[in-house]
């Protein structure tokens, strides 16, 4: 991942929220999803941010009934949100592979291909 790990980890710990970073590596055409903090399994809430090159951006879910409403904080146990994340990544980056872009272990990958 391209920097900011310490800051993201500190923010996650400070607010008690699991932050999942979707790292888009355009040089290697791969996607890696890393959880911060790595010991945050007990956190009840999570959010997703995407790192594309050196730019972080929040990933939000638009609610069909109200297109003006965007959800950014989710239950950390919400598997439907993980499925939607995988769907978004697959559609947005169709030629990219999920995997260890930066020599990370498989434990760092949040979203597995079905």
C-alpha positions as a Markdown table, in Angstrom:
| # | Residue | x | y | z |
|---|---|---|---|---|
| 1 | Unk | 0.0 | 0.0 | 0.0 |
| 2 | Unk | 1.3 | 3.4 | -0.8 |
| 3 | Unk | 1.7 | 5.1 | 2.5 |
| 4 | Unk | -0.7 | 6.3 | 5.2 |
| 5 | Unk | -0.9 | 2.9 | 7.0 |
| 6 | Unk | 0.1 | 4.4 | 10.3 |
| 7 | Unk | -2.4 | 7.1 | 10.1 |
| 8 | Unk | -5.2 | 4.8 | 9.0 |
| 9 | Unk | -4.4 | 2.4 | 11.8 |
| 10 | Unk | -4.4 | 5.2 | 14.3 |
| 11 | Unk | -7.8 | 6.6 | 13.1 |
| 12 | Unk | -9.3 | 3.1 | 13.2 |
| 13 | Unk | -8.1 | 2.6 | 16.8 |
| 14 | Unk | -9.2 | 6.1 | 17.9 |
| 15 | Unk | -12.7 | 5.7 | 16.5 |
| 16 | Unk | -13.1 | 2.0 | 17.2 |
| 17 | Unk | -14.0 | 1.3 | 13.5 |
| 18 | Unk | -12.6 | -1.3 | 11.1 |
| 19 | Unk | -11.2 | 0.5 | 8.1 |
| 20 | Unk | -10.9 | -1.7 | 4.9 |
| 21 | Unk | -8.6 | -0.2 | 2.3 |
| 22 | Unk | -9.1 | -1.3 | -1.3 |
| 23 | Unk | -5.7 | -0.9 | -2.8 |
| 24 | Unk | -5.8 | -0.6 | -6.6 |
| 25 | Unk | -2.3 | -1.3 | -8.0 |
| 26 | Unk | -2.5 | -0.2 | -11.7 |
| 27 | Unk | 1.1 | -1.3 | -12.4 |
| 28 | Unk | 0.4 | -4.9 | -11.4 |
| 29 | Unk | -3.3 | -4.9 | -12.4 |
| 30 | Unk | -4.3 | -6.2 | -9.0 |
| 31 | Unk | -6.5 | -5.3 | -6.1 |
| 32 | Unk | -5.7 | -6.0 | -2.4 |
| 33 | Unk | -8.1 | -5.3 | 0.5 |
| 34 | Unk | -6.4 | -4.7 | 3.9 |
| 35 | Unk | -8.1 | -4.3 | 7.2 |
| 36 | Unk | -7.0 | -1.7 | 9.8 |
| 37 | Unk | -6.3 | -2.4 | 12.5 |
| 38 | Unk | -5.3 | -6.0 | 11.8 |
| 39 | Unk | -6.6 | -6.9 | 15.3 |
| 40 | Unk | -9.9 | -5.1 | 14.7 |
| 41 | Unk | -12.1 | -8.2 | 14.4 |
| 42 | Unk | -14.1 | -7.2 | 17.5 |
| 43 | Unk | -15.1 | -3.8 | 16.0 |
| 44 | Unk | -18.8 | -3.7 | 15.2 |
| 45 | Unk | -18.6 | -1.0 | 12.5 |
| 46 | Unk | -16.5 | -0.7 | 9.4 |
| 47 | Unk | -16.0 | 1.6 | 6.5 |
| 48 | Unk | -14.3 | 1.1 | 3.1 |
| 49 | Unk | -11.9 | 3.4 | 1.3 |
| 50 | Unk | -10.2 | 3.0 | -2.0 |
| 51 | Unk | -6.6 | 3.8 | -2.6 |
| 52 | Unk | -5.9 | 4.5 | -6.3 |
| 53 | Unk | -2.3 | 5.6 | -6.7 |
| 54 | Unk | -1.8 | 8.1 | -3.9 |
| 55 | Unk | -5.4 | 9.2 | -3.5 |
| 56 | Unk | -7.8 | 7.9 | -0.8 |
| 57 | Unk | -11.5 | 8.1 | -1.4 |
| 58 | Unk | -14.4 | 6.8 | 0.6 |
| 59 | Unk | -16.6 | 4.0 | -0.8 |
| 60 | Unk | -20.3 | 4.7 | -0.2 |
| 61 | Unk | -23.4 | 2.7 | -0.9 |
| 62 | Unk | -26.3 | 4.5 | -2.5 |
| 63 | Unk | -29.7 | 3.5 | -1.3 |
| 64 | Unk | -32.2 | 2.8 | -4.1 |
| 65 | Unk | -35.1 | 4.4 | -2.4 |
| 66 | Unk | -33.2 | 7.7 | -1.9 |
| 67 | Unk | -30.4 | 8.3 | -4.4 |
| 68 | Unk | -29.4 | 11.4 | -2.3 |
| 69 | Unk | -28.5 | 9.2 | 0.7 |
| 70 | Unk | -25.1 | 7.4 | 0.8 |
| 71 | Unk | -24.2 | 5.0 | 3.6 |
| 72 | Unk | -20.5 | 4.9 | 4.5 |
| 73 | Unk | -20.5 | 3.1 | 7.8 |
| 74 | Unk | -21.6 | -0.5 | 7.9 |
| 75 | Unk | -21.8 | -3.5 | 10.3 |
| 76 | Unk | -18.5 | -5.3 | 10.2 |
| 77 | Unk | -20.4 | -8.6 | 9.9 |
| 78 | Unk | -22.5 | -7.5 | 6.9 |
| 79 | Unk | -21.7 | -10.0 | 4.2 |
| 80 | Unk | -24.0 | -8.3 | 1.7 |
| 81 | Unk | -21.8 | -5.2 | 1.8 |
| 82 | Unk | -18.8 | -7.4 | 1.1 |
| 83 | Unk | -20.6 | -8.9 | -1.9 |
| 84 | Unk | -21.5 | -5.5 | -3.2 |
| 85 | Unk | -17.8 | -4.4 | -2.8 |
| 86 | Unk | -16.6 | -7.4 | -4.8 |
| 87 | Unk | -19.3 | -6.6 | -7.5 |
| 88 | Unk | -18.2 | -2.9 | -7.6 |
| 89 | Unk | -14.5 | -3.9 | -7.9 |
| 90 | Unk | -15.2 | -6.5 | -10.6 |
| 91 | Unk | -17.2 | -4.0 | -12.7 |
| 92 | Unk | -14.9 | -1.0 | -12.2 |
| 93 | Unk | -11.6 | -3.0 | -12.7 |
| 94 | Unk | -12.6 | -5.9 | -14.9 |
| 95 | Unk | -9.1 | -6.9 | -15.9 |
| 96 | Unk | -7.6 | -6.7 | -12.4 |
| 97 | Unk | -7.0 | -9.7 | -10.2 |
| 98 | Unk | -7.6 | -10.0 | -6.5 |
| 99 | Unk | -4.4 | -10.9 | -4.7 |
| 100 | Unk | -1.3 | -10.0 | -3.0 |
| 101 | Unk | -0.1 | -6.9 | -4.9 |
| 102 | Unk | 2.4 | -6.0 | -2.3 |
| 103 | Unk | 3.6 | -9.4 | -1.1 |
| 104 | Unk | 0.9 | -9.6 | 1.5 |
| 105 | Unk | -0.5 | -12.9 | 2.7 |
| 106 | Unk | -3.9 | -14.2 | 1.8 |
| 107 | Unk | -5.1 | -13.2 | 5.3 |
| 108 | Unk | -4.9 | -9.6 | 4.1 |
| 109 | Unk | -7.4 | -10.2 | 1.3 |
| 110 | Unk | -10.9 | -9.3 | 2.6 |
| 111 | Unk | -13.0 | -10.1 | -0.5 |
| 112 | Unk | -12.6 | -13.5 | -2.2 |
| 113 | Unk | -13.8 | -14.2 | -5.6 |
| 114 | Unk | -16.9 | -16.4 | -5.6 |
